[in-house]
Amino acid sequence: DENQNVINENSRFVKLLRVDQEYHSEKAFTVMKEEHMINLQTMVTQFIDFAASKLKLYYDRKIISAFFSGLATSKTMILEGISGTGKTSLPYAMGKFFGNNASIIPVQPSWRDRAEIIGYLNEFTKRFNETNFLKSLYESIYRKDVNFIVLDEMNLARIEYYFAEFLSIMEMPDPTEWKIDLVPDSKPSDPIKVIGGKITVPLNVWFVGTANKDDSTFTITDKVYDRAISLEFESKAEPFQAPDTEPVRMSSSY
């Protein structure tokens, strides 16, 4: 424990080291039960019933089927529509359904570059200013289940500025090349999964952006639409009685 404390004091990454400690440097395996090995139609039904019975959130089958199709098609999804139609609550409920809370990151109007979401190395203190987005991304490397990182109201700032690097690297056909530079060099006190100053974007994470359409937001450009799946939320589904439904344990590969 004393050695670990010394490492913490010398490290540039305090939040990420806490994740290392939490997982004891071992991957969290997802052991699936037979009743969770369901087909796509059943999964849509179970999610709708789970959201209604456990969270009092209501969705129609069409939008949930489109959401799951989107997950299979792209790592970036944009949920658009007027306020109050359930855009943010959907990935929140999905996280609950898969037993792994979604990480909801409120986008700020001042965001202009990648430092806003992943942080930056403070040259004065020699510490990395770690964001919650970076911590969530790092933790997903340890996990095998489904991970959602939600950029809430993503078009309050220009997406093609602050999220550009992620959009670009996820275009690469080889996921082992999906790496983000954090620091220019490597130190022994760095977190285990920061290799050569880089962090990997794993295949079990999806970025879900919510976007309101009003005068306070920026237009989402074609460059962003070309790299993402967009779903339109037009209205809230009507409440209904659903059978009591439990969450599932499911690996992202399944």
N, C-alpha and C positions, 0 to 999 in steps of 0.2 A: 504493500500500500504506500509505503514511504517513497519507493522508486516511482510509483505511478504519479504521486503528487509532484515529484521533481520534474517528471515529463510534462505534466500540466503547466507548471510554472514556466518552463522553457519553450513550450510549444506556441506556435502562431495561431493555432486553431483550438480554442477552448470548447466550443459547442460540439465540434466534430469528434473530439476526443471523448466527450461524454457519451456519444453514440457508440464508439468503440467499446467503452466500458460496459454500456448497457447490454450489448450483444456479445461481450467477451470474445470479440474478434471471430466469432463463428456465425455462419449464415443461419438465418431462421428458416427452418424447413417447414413446409406446409403439408401436413399429412391429411389427405382427403379421405373422407368417409364415402362409402358406396352410395349413400343416398344423395350425396352432393355431386355425383357424376351424372349430371342431367344434360338433356339436349337443350338447344337454343330456345325453342318454343317454351319449354318448361321454365327455363331461367327467366325469360321475360315475365311469365305469369307469376313466378315466385317473387320476383323483385317488386312487381306492382302490388301484390298482396302484402309483402313485408312492409313496404313504405306506408301503405294504408293502415295496416293493423298496428304497427309499432310506432310510426312517426306521425301519423295523421297527415301524410302527404299523398296527394292523389295524381296519378299520371295515366294517360291513355296508352293503349298498346302500341299505337303507331309511332309515337315519339320515343318510347323505350326500345322498340325494335330498331329504329333508326340510330339510336344512341349506341346500341351494341354493334350494329353494322359499322358505325363510325370507328369504334375501338379497334375493329379488325382491319380498318383501312388506313388509319393514320394515328400517329402519336400525339397529334395536336387537334383539339376540337374547339369550335366556337359555338356557344349557345347564345343566340340573338333573340331580341324581342323587347316588348315594352316592360316596364318595371312591374313586378308582382306576378309574373307568369311562372315562377318556379325554376328559373335558370340556375341560381346558386344552390337551391335546395336539392336539385337532382344529383350533382356529383357528391354533395354532402350525404345524401341518402345512399348513394352507391357505395361510398366508403363504409357506411354502417352495415350495408348488406353483405359486403365481403369481409367484414370483421376487422377493418383497418381504416381508421378515421382519415378522411380526406384532409389535406393540408390546405387551408384557405388563406390566400395571400391577397390582401387588398392593394390594388394598383393605385399609385399616387399620380396626380397630374404632373408632378415635377420630374418624373422619370424620363431620362434621356439616353441612358446607355446601359450596358450589361452590368455595370457596378451596382446598379440599383437592385438587381434581383440576386446576384450571387455574392456581392460584397467586393472588398478591395483590400490590398495590403497597405496598412498605414506605415508610411516610411519613417515617421517620427517614433512611434511606439514599437514598430516591428511586429505588430500583431495584425492578424487578418480580421477585418470587420465582417463577421459572419452573419448572414441573413437567415431568416426562418426558411426561406425558399431553398437555400444551400443545404441547411440541416436536413430538410425533408428529402431532398434529392440524394444526399449522402446516405441517409437511413434506408432508402429504397434499394440501395446496392446490397445491403445485408439480407433483404427480404426476398421471398419467392412468390408472394401473393400479389394481388392487384393494388397498385398505388396511384392515387389521384392527387395532383397538385393543381389547385384551382387559382387562376389569376382573375380575381373578382373585379368586374368593371374594367376589363383589360384595355378598352379603347379610351379611357380617361387620359392616357398618354399614347404616343405613337408606338404601336407594337413593333413595327419594322425597325425601330431604334433599339429599344431595350431588350427585345427577344430575338434580334437578328441572328446572333450566333447559334442559338438553338435551332432556329428554322433552317439554317444552312447545314449544320452538321447532320441533322436527321434526314437530309436528302441523300447522304452517302449510303450506298447499297450494303456496305459491310458495317454492322452495328459495333464491331470492336473498334472502329475508328470514331465512334461518337464520344469524343473527349473534349472537355472544356479546360482551358488553361486557368489555373488559379494563381500560382506563383511561379517565378522564373527559374527556381532551383528546388532541390530536394534536401530536406534535413531529417536526421534520425528521429527528431521529436515530432515530425508530422504524423497525422492520422494514418492508419494502416492502408486505407483505400485511396489515399491521395498519393498517386504513384508518379514520380517524375514531375511533381508539381501540377499534375492533371487529375481531374475527376471524370469518371465515365458516366454517361447517361445510360442506365440499364433498360432492358427491354420491358421490364415490368412496371414502368411508370408512364402515365399519360398526363399531358398538360391540357387542362380544360379551362378555356377562357369564357367568361360571361361578358356580354356586350349589350348595353342599353342603346337605343337609338333616340337621341335627343340632341338639343343644341349644345350641351356641355361636353360632347364627346367628339373624337376624331373619326373620320371615315376609315374603315378597314380597307387597306389597299389590295389590289389584285395579287400582289406578291405574297401577301399573307394568305388570302383565300386559296391560292394555288397549292399551298403546302398544308392546308388544314381541311377538316370536314366541318361544314357549317350546318347547324340545325336551327330552324325558325320556331320560336315559341309564340303562338298567337293568342292563346287563352289558357286559363287554368282548367284542369279537369274537374268534373263534378265529384263531390264526396260520395263514397259508396261503402257498404259493409264488406269487409274482406275477412277470410279465415285467418286466424292467428298464425303467422309465418315467421320462422326463425331465420337468422342470417346463415350464410353458407361459408365453408372453408374451402377455398379453391385456389389452386396455383394459377399464376398468370398464363403459363404455357398451356394448361388445360383449357 
